[in-house]
Amino acid sequence: MKAKVKPFIECCKISIAGLLVLTCLSCKEEEQQPTAIQPVQIAQGNMYGGGSENIPKQDVVIATPAEWASLLEAMSSPYGVDFAEREVDFTKYAVIAVFEEVKGNGGWSIDITDVTEYADKITVTVRSLKTGDLTSVLTQPFHVVKIAASGKMIEFKHV
């Protein structure tokens, strides 16, 4: 009787170990699934300084109060921008800003349309949903949002 019990116990140990491995693998698969992040809009629109703000076409991740203050100052030129908020707690949030080049006419936009978190990075999808009109004015489209700080690399994808 004892001889039959030992193989049964060994068989159970192997089965339990196999279940644990499968459970761990399925947990890792769940962790790797992308997660949509809902950014909080801080400002979006156009600057009308004709480039006097000295902000080039760029994608920026702002992670410190000093960087944020510098951007606020540049964007608050004579043609000021309305910000939904000016105070950001950088221990909790990161600010993402995208800027288009100065355009020779109005009707342009640059839009952060999707923010997705992966296991090792965050991807920000950027599109130009409005592509100009006949308005005769110099404009520079921008979009500024905040997301929860994560420490992950942020990658921009222009579509």
C-alpha positions as CSV (number, residue, x, y, z in Angstrom):
1,M,0.0,0.0,0.0
2,K,2.8,2.4,0.8
3,A,4.4,1.8,-2.6
4,K,1.3,3.0,-4.4
5,V,0.9,6.1,-2.2
6,K,4.4,7.5,-3.0
7,P,4.0,7.5,-6.8
8,F,0.6,9.2,-6.3
9,I,2.1,11.9,-4.1
10,E,4.9,12.5,-6.7
11,C,2.3,12.7,-9.4
12,C,0.3,15.3,-7.4
13,K,3.4,17.3,-6.8
14,I,4.2,17.4,-10.6
15,S,0.6,18.3,-11.4
16,I,0.5,21.1,-8.9
17,A,3.9,22.4,-10.1
18,G,2.5,22.4,-13.7
19,L,-0.6,24.3,-12.7
20,L,1.5,26.9,-10.9
21,V,3.7,27.4,-14.0
22,L,0.6,27.7,-16.2
23,T,-0.9,30.2,-13.8
24,C,2.2,32.3,-13.8
25,L,2.4,32.3,-17.6
26,S,-1.2,33.5,-17.9
27,C,-0.5,36.2,-15.4
28,K,2.5,37.4,-17.4
29,E,0.4,37.4,-20.6
30,E,-2.2,39.6,-18.8
31,E,0.5,42.0,-17.6
32,Q,1.7,42.5,-21.2
33,Q,-1.7,43.5,-22.5
34,P,-1.7,47.2,-23.5
35,T,-3.8,49.5,-21.4
36,A,-5.5,52.6,-22.7
37,I,-4.6,55.7,-20.6
38,Q,-7.1,58.6,-20.5
39,P,-4.9,61.8,-20.5
40,V,-6.2,65.0,-18.9
41,Q,-6.1,67.9,-21.3
42,I,-4.3,71.0,-20.1
43,A,-4.4,73.1,-23.3
44,Q,-4.9,72.6,-27.1
45,G,-5.1,75.1,-29.9
46,N,-2.8,77.4,-31.8
47,M,-0.2,80.0,-30.8
48,Y,-0.4,83.1,-33.0
49,G,3.1,84.6,-32.4
50,G,4.4,83.6,-35.8
51,G,7.2,81.6,-34.1
52,S,8.1,84.3,-31.7
53,E,7.5,81.8,-28.9
54,N,10.7,80.0,-30.1
55,I,9.1,76.6,-29.7
56,P,10.2,74.3,-32.5
57,K,8.2,71.4,-34.0
58,Q,8.7,68.8,-31.3
59,D,7.3,66.1,-28.9
60,V,8.1,66.8,-25.3
61,V,7.8,65.0,-22.0
62,I,7.9,67.4,-19.1
63,A,8.8,65.9,-15.8
64,T,10.0,68.8,-13.6
65,P,8.5,72.0,-12.3
66,A,11.4,74.0,-13.9
67,E,10.7,72.5,-17.4
68,W,7.0,73.2,-16.9
69,A,7.6,76.8,-15.8
70,S,9.8,77.4,-18.9
71,L,7.2,76.1,-21.2
72,L,4.4,78.1,-19.5
73,E,6.5,81.2,-19.9
74,A,7.2,80.6,-23.6
75,M,3.5,79.8,-24.4
76,S,2.3,82.9,-22.4
77,S,3.8,85.3,-25.0
78,P,1.7,88.3,-26.0
79,Y,-0.8,86.0,-27.6
80,G,-1.3,83.9,-24.5
81,V,-2.6,80.4,-24.3
82,D,-5.5,79.4,-22.0
83,F,-4.4,76.5,-19.7
84,A,-7.0,74.4,-17.9
85,E,-4.4,74.2,-15.1
86,R,-1.0,75.7,-14.4
87,E,-0.1,73.8,-11.3
88,V,1.1,70.2,-11.8
89,D,2.3,67.8,-9.1
90,F,5.2,66.2,-10.9
91,T,5.4,63.5,-8.1
92,K,2.1,62.2,-9.5
93,Y,2.0,63.4,-13.1
94,A,4.0,63.9,-16.3
95,V,3.1,66.4,-18.9
96,I,3.2,65.5,-22.6
97,A,3.3,68.3,-25.2
98,V,3.3,68.2,-28.9
99,F,4.0,71.1,-31.2
100,E,3.6,71.4,-35.0
101,E,5.7,73.8,-37.1
102,V,4.5,77.3,-37.7
103,K,1.9,77.3,-40.5
104,G,1.2,80.1,-43.0
105,N,-2.6,79.7,-42.7
106,G,-5.2,78.8,-40.1
107,G,-7.3,75.7,-39.6
108,W,-4.6,73.3,-38.4
109,S,-4.4,71.1,-35.4
110,I,-2.1,68.6,-33.8
111,D,-3.9,66.0,-31.7
112,I,-2.9,63.5,-29.1
113,T,-5.5,60.8,-30.0
114,D,-4.3,57.8,-28.0
115,V,-2.1,57.0,-25.1
116,T,-1.4,53.4,-24.5
117,E,0.6,51.8,-21.7
118,Y,2.6,48.6,-22.3
119,A,4.8,46.6,-19.9
120,D,7.9,48.5,-20.8
121,K,6.8,51.8,-22.3
122,I,4.0,54.3,-23.0
123,T,3.1,55.1,-26.6
124,V,1.5,58.5,-27.5
125,T,-0.3,58.6,-30.9
126,V,-0.3,62.0,-32.6
127,R,-2.4,63.0,-35.6
128,S,-3.3,66.2,-37.4
129,L,-7.1,66.0,-37.5
130,K,-7.4,69.5,-39.1
131,T,-5.2,70.1,-42.1
132,G,-5.6,73.8,-42.8
133,D,-8.0,76.3,-44.5
134,L,-7.8,79.6,-46.4
135,T,-7.5,81.8,-43.3
136,S,-4.6,84.1,-43.7
137,V,-2.9,84.0,-40.3
138,L,0.3,82.5,-38.9
139,T,-0.5,79.6,-36.5
140,Q,1.4,77.0,-34.6
141,P,-0.7,74.1,-33.4
142,F,-0.1,72.4,-30.0
143,H,-1.6,69.9,-27.6
144,V,-0.7,69.6,-23.9
145,V,-1.9,66.8,-21.6
146,K,-1.0,65.2,-18.4
147,I,-0.8,61.5,-17.5
148,A,0.0,59.6,-14.3
149,A,3.8,59.5,-13.8
150,S,5.2,56.0,-14.4
151,G,8.9,56.2,-15.0
152,K,8.4,54.3,-18.3
153,M,9.9,55.5,-21.5
154,I,7.4,57.5,-23.6
155,E,7.4,56.9,-27.3
156,F,5.7,59.2,-29.8
157,K,4.0,57.7,-32.9
158,H,2.9,60.2,-35.6
159,V,0.2,58.9,-37.9
